[in-house]
Amino acid sequence: MRVKHAMILAAGLGTRMKPLTLETPKPLVKVGSKNLLERSINLLENYGVEQVIINVHHLAEQIEKFILNFKSKIKITVSNEKDLLLDTGGGVKEGTKSFGKNPFFILNPDTLWLTDYLVEMQSLEKIYYESEKPCLLLVNKRLSFDNNFKGDFNLKNNIVSKDVKNDLIFTGLQLFDRIYFDLIDKKVFSMNEVWKNLIDNKKLAGFESSKKFYHLNTEEMYKKISSLDITD
């Protein structure tokens, strides 16, 4: 069974990537021949996702124009946060209303999503259905191109924990359903609040990626990653 719905979080301010993001929203920054948002949509389309919600805030008109002109088999809808930025959790809660009870991927476009991740999406989905728990794609910090990450989580028997010392970092891909967002009676809130509630109750699953992790979080890292020979 393939997940058919997804949300791409494209409403961030891109503050740490200034001055690149002063005139270009971070999701439209190019690495190689494609921008980050295009790479994200392509990954989801190649996996078989049929409907995608993309939230917008910073330089929203540019992202909306890109989506309007982008040719894809996926039905793409914009969730407008121009007047109020809802943070990651609030953005998902608002944007995925039309998904009903269907599970959905949540994708951060500031990771360089290459086709290698298609197999890992299958593994994430398998754990999600077998465990009946939302699931994060994690990676050991040793596999990160950026060696400044301190670690976010640990993983034992596919269950996520957050400890004093953490070896795994969040890749920016997760699989959820709406019930966990409806439980939070707020309009603006972070995914960290959703994760904490689940971790405290041992209800957050995870899968450890084996892929090299490229994450664009600063101008310096953008320049380093852009200098690599990236073909897909």
N, C-alpha and C positions, 0 to 999 in steps of 0.2 A: 504493500500500500504506500503510495507516494503522497507526501504533503503537497497540497495545491495552492497554498496561500503563503504570503510573506509580507513583511514590512521592512523597508529600508529607512534607517534613521539618518536623515539628511538635513536636519534643522539646526545643527550645532553652529557655533560662531567661528570655529577654526582659529581661536585666539592665538594658540601657540605656533601657528604656521604663518603668522604675519611676517613680512608684508604680502606674501603670496595671496592671502585670503582677504585683503582689503578690497579688491575689485573682482575677485573670482571666489565663489563659494567653494569650500573644500571638496565637496563631492565632484566638482567639475574640473579639479586639478588633474592634469594629464600625467600619466606615467607611461612612457613609450607612446604608442599610437592611440591609446584609449584613456578616457578619464576614469576616475574611480567609480563613479556612478554607473557608467556603461559596463565596467567589469563586473559590478555587483549584479546588475540586471541580467547580463549574459550568463553568469553562473546559475542564477535562479531559473532562467529559461531553459538552459541545457539540462537542468535537473528535472524539469517537467512542471514547474510552478506555473499556474495559470492566472493568478491575480496578485498584484503587488500594490501596496499602499506606500507612498513616499511622503514623509512629512517635510515641511519647508518653513524656514523663518529668515535666516540671514541671506540677503540677496536672492530672495525667493523667486523673483521674476525670471532670473537666469535659469534656474532649475526647471521652472514651469515651461519655459520656452524650449529647453533641451528635451524634456519629456514629450512635448507636443510634436516635435520633429523627429523623435527617435522611433525607428521602425522595429517593432517587436511583436511576437505572437501573444505576449502577455498583456492582459488588461491592466493598465497602470492608472491609478487614481492618486490625486494629491490630497494630503491632509494639511490644511492651512493653519499654521501657527504664527502668522505674521504679526498679529496683535498681542499674543501672549505665548511665550516659549514655555512649553509644558514639562520640560526636562524629559529624560529618557523613558521613565515609567509612565508618566502622564501622557507623553506623546503616543506610546503604544496603546494605552487604554482608550484614548480618543480615536486614534487612527484605525483600529481594528474592529470597530463596532459592527461593520458589515460582514465580518467573518463568522459571526454567530458562534457555534460550538466547534467549528473547524480548527484544528491545530495550525500553527503558522511558524515559519522561520522569522527571526529578527536578525537583521544584518547591519553591521556598522560598515559603511563604505570606506573608512580610512584604513582598513586592512587591504592588502593587495590580494584580491581573490583570483587565484589561478585555477585552471581546470582540474588540477590535482585534488582539489577539495570536493569534487563530486562524490568520490568514494567515501570520504569522511562524512558527508551529509547523509549517506545511506546508513552508516554506522550510528550516527546521532539519532536518526529516525528509529532504527531498530531498538536502541536502548530506551527511547521515549515510549514506544509501545509496549515493550516487555516490562518495564519498571512502572509504567503508568505515572511517570514523574516528568516535569519539565527538565530539559537537558541542555548543558552548556558544552561547547567545544573548547577545550583547554589545550595548552601546549607547554612543555617544559621550558623554562626561561633560557636553558642552554641552547634551544633551537631558535631563539629570537635573534634576528639580524641586529637589533638594538639591544646592547647588553646592559642597559640601564634599568631594565625592569626588575623589581624586587620580588615579584610573585604575588598573586592574588588569592590562590586557593590551593588545596590539596585534594587528592582523590584516592578513595579506597573502596574497592568493590563497587565501582561506578557511582559512589555517593560523594558529593562535594562537601568539604569542610573548609573552614577558615581558621587557621591556627597562628601561633606566634611566629613560626617560620613557614613560609609557603613557597613551594617549588614551581607551581603552575600559574600561567597567566591566561587571561580570557582572550580568545582570538577575535571576538566580535560576532560570533555566530551562535545562536541559541534557538531552541525549539520550545514553544509554549502554547497554552491556550488561555482564553480570556478570564477564566475563573479566578486566576491568581491576581489579576489586576482589579477585578470587580470587588475583591475583598478589601481593597484599600480605599477608604472614603475621602479621597483628596483629588483635586484636579491637577496639581503640579507636584510631582514626586519623582525620585530617581529609581532606576532599576536596582540600585543597591538595597533599597528598602524591601523590594520584592524578594531579592536573593536572601537577605538576612532572615526574613520570616520563614523561608523554606529551609535554609541551612539549620536554623534553630530546631526545626522539627524533623531534620534528616530526610527532607522531601525534595532535594535538588540533586538530580543525576548529572553525570558528566561523562565525556569521552575524551581521551587524550590523543591529540593530533600527533602525527609523525612527520609533518611537513615543516620546512623552514618557514619561519614566521616573519613577515614583512609588514610593519605597521608605520604609517606616516603620521607622526604626531608633532614634528617640528620641521622648520625649514631646512635645518641641517640634515635631518634624516631623509627628507624628501630628495635633497640633492644626491645623497649617497645611494638611495634606492634607484633614482632615475638614471644613474650612471651604469647600472647593471644591464646585462643583455637579457631583456625580457621580451619574449616573443608572443605569448598568448594574452 
